[in-house]
């Protein structure tokens, strides 16, 4: 895990991208925020860059491939799998089956986007602080 790496956000809603941009700016983390509108764009980026992202925040319902399909493609890609990039779902709606399915795919978190900006900012702060403190196998030589 690269704690200084970019945060990859896969979000097709432009308003949500704007809100998240403002929140990350307010929280003043050094991590660059990289937005993608769909999972294929994100997968292409992840496969082509030498930079190891800090974490991935993925919507579930997206055009082209959904968050579950993207997670599966990352898990089955040997080069991406060993990078130990935390993968979290950050979505508008959840149901019991989607949460069960997510954790069965070794997703490291499932979050429903709060309705208020204050709560959304607090959720992002909690996520970032948690992962800043975590240790990953990639930190050991």
Steps between C-alpha positions, in 0.01 A plus 500: 500500500631840401373742764616796290348364180193633329147423610320346204132595500272327254186709491283578199290769669652844436336655807650232723840559338466871576402433864788258548746743342392769746518260796849373416612862458355589843668201664836599346648153449808493279355219290403593146138413417452329164142469370370251248147488361496124453681185603665442163673840515621424852620152405691641203667756729585237764656273237706774334633700795806411704355701788332293769180673613430549868145368471208456265157643576259341256136559432302179449267604218702637211485494122687233303614282793365527853703510819471126557631421153786743548591346835502157343728616217743654749498185716576274204778725366818372664688829457222709656417249772849511654496881521269465805279794403210529745173478307193658657150538369359849544150503364160664525300189587570164659308186575591194700590289197730761348687537829533121535622474140751780552659344806504160329721670238739623771390863475653687794200723565148581391370851564173670413554865409350718772246760389663803667835656410612497865430128535657428161814687600513317832467164324784582260716614791434176690584292191821691432618496861430128536698409190782741585548298822472151344798286417503295178718205398656717230663712774739215577789419270 
